[in-house]
Amino acid sequence: MSEQEEGDLPPWQVVSSRRVIDDPWLRVRADDCVTAEGVRIAPFFITEHPDWAIVVAIDEDDRLLLVDQYRHGWGITSRELPTGAIDPDDANPVAAGQRELIEETGYGGGEWTLVATLAPNPANQSNRCYALLASGVSKLAEPKDEPTERLRLSAVPVPQALAIARSGGIVQAMHVAALAMALPARWSSER
């Protein structure tokens, strides 16, 4: 921030709030707000997603685990990091990431670090993304068969994975951010 410190900007006041969509895949809230200057913003829509765990998983051979899956929003097969919603039963973001990694890839173990807590879009989304680094993971099981998630696993040397991301081969912005946060953290901890 320039000359202003965090917290200097006053929050909007919520006059009323109502749920307009309440579905297992999407919850949308409409807030009627008033800014500190008295400007009415009504409705202002907020999407409520569960928090997500994004796993930057590197196996024992220094390969990054990537999954390809169909993404209907863009109508493409997207190359991504293993990721999933944090369930109410998960003890913390790391536990959620460990569960998701084994479900999606069959890999587990290794050393786990919470690298960053990110906001997918703080303007109108209420959730957080936890970027996790899992180093030294190994194949422990077969991936879980999930009919809504058909995944294709690939293990790619880290430099090649970075080249894929830089060339637009990984388009999910939170995943690119997780890579940018986790890989330098890994390299600096090895020195």
MONOR-V297385 format. One record per pair of residues at least 12 apart in sequence whose C-alpha atoms are under 10 Angstrom apart, sorted by the first residue. I is the first residue (numbers start at 1). J is the second residue. Records with the same first field share a line. If there is no record, write none. Layout:
I: J ; J
This chain:
9: 36
10: 35 ; 36 ; 37
11: 33 ; 34 ; 35 ; 36
12: 32 ; 33 ; 34 ; 35 ; 36 ; 37 ; 38 ; 39 ; 40 ; 41
13: 31 ; 32 ; 33 ; 34 ; 35 ; 36 ; 38 ; 40 ; 41
14: 31 ; 32 ; 33 ; 34 ; 35 ; 40 ; 41 ; 42 ; 44
15: 31 ; 32 ; 33 ; 34 ; 40 ; 42
16: 30 ; 31 ; 32 ; 33 ; 42 ; 43
17: 29 ; 30 ; 31 ; 32 ; 33 ; 42 ; 43 ; 44 ; 45
18: 30 ; 31 ; 32 ; 43 ; 45
19: 31 ; 45 ; 46 ; 47
20: 45 ; 46
21: 47 ; 48
22: 48
24: 49
25: 48 ; 49 ; 50
26: 47 ; 48 ; 49 ; 50
27: 46 ; 47 ; 48 ; 49 ; 50
28: 45 ; 46 ; 47 ; 48 ; 49 ; 124 ; 125
29: 43 ; 44 ; 45 ; 46 ; 47 ; 48 ; 124 ; 125
30: 42 ; 43 ; 44 ; 45 ; 46 ; 47
31: 43 ; 44 ; 45 ; 46
32: 44 ; 45
44: 123 ; 124
45: 123 ; 124 ; 125
46: 122 ; 123 ; 124 ; 125 ; 126
47: 121 ; 123 ; 124 ; 125 ; 126 ; 127
48: 124 ; 125 ; 126 ; 127
49: 85 ; 86 ; 125 ; 126 ; 127 ; 128
50: 84 ; 85 ; 86 ; 87 ; 88 ; 125 ; 126 ; 127 ; 128 ; 129
51: 84 ; 85 ; 86 ; 87 ; 93 ; 96 ; 119 ; 120 ; 126 ; 127 ; 128 ; 129 ; 130
52: 83 ; 84 ; 85 ; 86 ; 87 ; 93 ; 96 ; 97 ; 117 ; 118 ; 120 ; 127 ; 128 ; 129 ; 130 ; 131
53: 82 ; 83 ; 84 ; 85 ; 86 ; 92 ; 93 ; 94 ; 95 ; 96 ; 97 ; 98 ; 99 ; 100 ; 101 ; 114 ; 117 ; 128 ; 129 ; 130 ; 131 ; 132
54: 80 ; 81 ; 82 ; 83 ; 84 ; 85 ; 86 ; 93 ; 94 ; 96 ; 97 ; 100 ; 101 ; 114 ; 129 ; 130 ; 131 ; 132 ; 133 ; 174 ; 175 ; 178 ; 179
55: 80 ; 81 ; 82 ; 83 ; 84 ; 94 ; 96 ; 97 ; 98 ; 100 ; 101 ; 112 ; 113 ; 114 ; 115 ; 130 ; 131 ; 132 ; 133 ; 134 ; 175 ; 178 ; 179 ; 182
56: 80 ; 81 ; 82 ; 83 ; 97 ; 101 ; 112 ; 113 ; 115 ; 131 ; 132 ; 133 ; 134 ; 135 ; 175 ; 178 ; 179 ; 181 ; 182 ; 183
57: 81 ; 82 ; 97 ; 98 ; 101 ; 107 ; 108 ; 110 ; 111 ; 112 ; 132 ; 133 ; 134 ; 135 ; 136 ; 137 ; 138 ; 155 ; 179 ; 182
58: 107 ; 110 ; 111 ; 133 ; 134 ; 135 ; 136 ; 137 ; 138 ; 155 ; 156 ; 157 ; 158 ; 183 ; 186
59: 107 ; 108 ; 109 ; 110 ; 134 ; 135 ; 136 ; 137 ; 138 ; 139 ; 155 ; 156 ; 157
60: 110 ; 135 ; 136 ; 137 ; 138 ; 139
61: 136 ; 137 ; 138 ; 155 ; 156 ; 157 ; 158
62: 135 ; 136 ; 137 ; 155 ; 156 ; 157 ; 158 ; 159
63: 135 ; 136 ; 137 ; 154 ; 155 ; 156 ; 157 ; 158 ; 159 ; 160 ; 161
64: 81 ; 134 ; 135 ; 137 ; 154 ; 155 ; 156 ; 157 ; 158 ; 159 ; 160 ; 161 ; 162 ; 179
65: 80 ; 81 ; 82 ; 101 ; 105 ; 107 ; 137 ; 153 ; 154 ; 155 ; 156 ; 157 ; 158 ; 161
66: 79 ; 80 ; 81 ; 82 ; 104 ; 105 ; 151 ; 152 ; 153 ; 154 ; 155 ; 156 ; 161 ; 170
67: 79 ; 80 ; 81 ; 82 ; 83 ; 104 ; 105 ; 150 ; 151 ; 152 ; 153 ; 154 ; 155
68: 80 ; 81 ; 82 ; 149 ; 150 ; 151 ; 152 ; 153 ; 154 ; 170
69: 148 ; 149 ; 150 ; 151 ; 152 ; 153
70: 148 ; 149 ; 150 ; 151 ; 152
71: 149
77: 151 ; 152
78: 151 ; 169 ; 170 ; 171 ; 172
79: 151 ; 152 ; 153 ; 154 ; 164 ; 165 ; 168 ; 169 ; 170 ; 171 ; 172 ; 175
80: 153 ; 165 ; 169 ; 170 ; 171 ; 172 ; 173 ; 174 ; 175 ; 176
81: 101 ; 104 ; 153 ; 170 ; 172 ; 174 ; 175 ; 176 ; 178 ; 179
82: 97 ; 98 ; 100 ; 101 ; 102 ; 103 ; 104 ; 105 ; 151 ; 153 ; 175
83: 96 ; 97 ; 98 ; 99 ; 100 ; 101 ; 104 ; 129 ; 130 ; 131 ; 132 ; 175
84: 96 ; 97 ; 99 ; 100 ; 101 ; 103 ; 104 ; 129
85: 97 ; 100 ; 129
86: 99 ; 100 ; 128 ; 129 ; 130
87: 99
93: 114 ; 117 ; 129 ; 130 ; 131 ; 132
94: 112 ; 113 ; 114 ; 130 ; 131 ; 132 ; 133 ; 134
95: 112
96: 130
97: 112 ; 114 ; 130 ; 131 ; 132 ; 133 ; 134
98: 110 ; 112 ; 132 ; 134
100: 143 ; 144
101: 134 ; 137 ; 143
102: 137 ; 138 ; 139 ; 140 ; 141 ; 142 ; 143 ; 144
103: 141 ; 142 ; 143 ; 144 ; 145 ; 146
104: 142 ; 143 ; 144 ; 145 ; 146 ; 149 ; 150 ; 151 ; 152 ; 153
105: 138 ; 139 ; 140 ; 141 ; 142 ; 143 ; 144 ; 151 ; 152 ; 153 ; 154
106: 137 ; 138 ; 139 ; 140 ; 141 ; 142 ; 143 ; 144 ; 153
107: 136 ; 137 ; 138 ; 139 ; 140 ; 141 ; 142 ; 143
108: 134 ; 135 ; 136 ; 137 ; 138 ; 139 ; 140 ; 141
109: 134 ; 135 ; 136 ; 137 ; 138 ; 139 ; 140
110: 133 ; 134 ; 135 ; 136 ; 137 ; 138
111: 133 ; 134 ; 135 ; 136 ; 137
112: 132 ; 133 ; 134 ; 135 ; 136 ; 137
113: 131 ; 132 ; 133 ; 134 ; 135 ; 182 ; 185 ; 186
114: 130 ; 131 ; 132 ; 133 ; 134 ; 182
115: 130 ; 131 ; 132 ; 133 ; 134 ; 178 ; 179 ; 181 ; 182 ; 183 ; 185 ; 186
116: 129 ; 130 ; 131 ; 132 ; 133 ; 177 ; 178 ; 181 ; 182
117: 129 ; 130 ; 131 ; 132 ; 178
118: 130 ; 131 ; 174 ; 177 ; 178
119: 174
120: 173 ; 174 ; 177
121: 174
129: 174 ; 175 ; 178
130: 174 ; 178
131: 174 ; 175 ; 177 ; 178 ; 179 ; 180 ; 181 ; 182
132: 178 ; 179 ; 181 ; 182
133: 178 ; 179 ; 181 ; 182 ; 183 ; 185 ; 186
134: 182 ; 186
135: 186
158: 183
161: 179
162: 176 ; 179 ; 180 ; 183
165: 179 ; 180
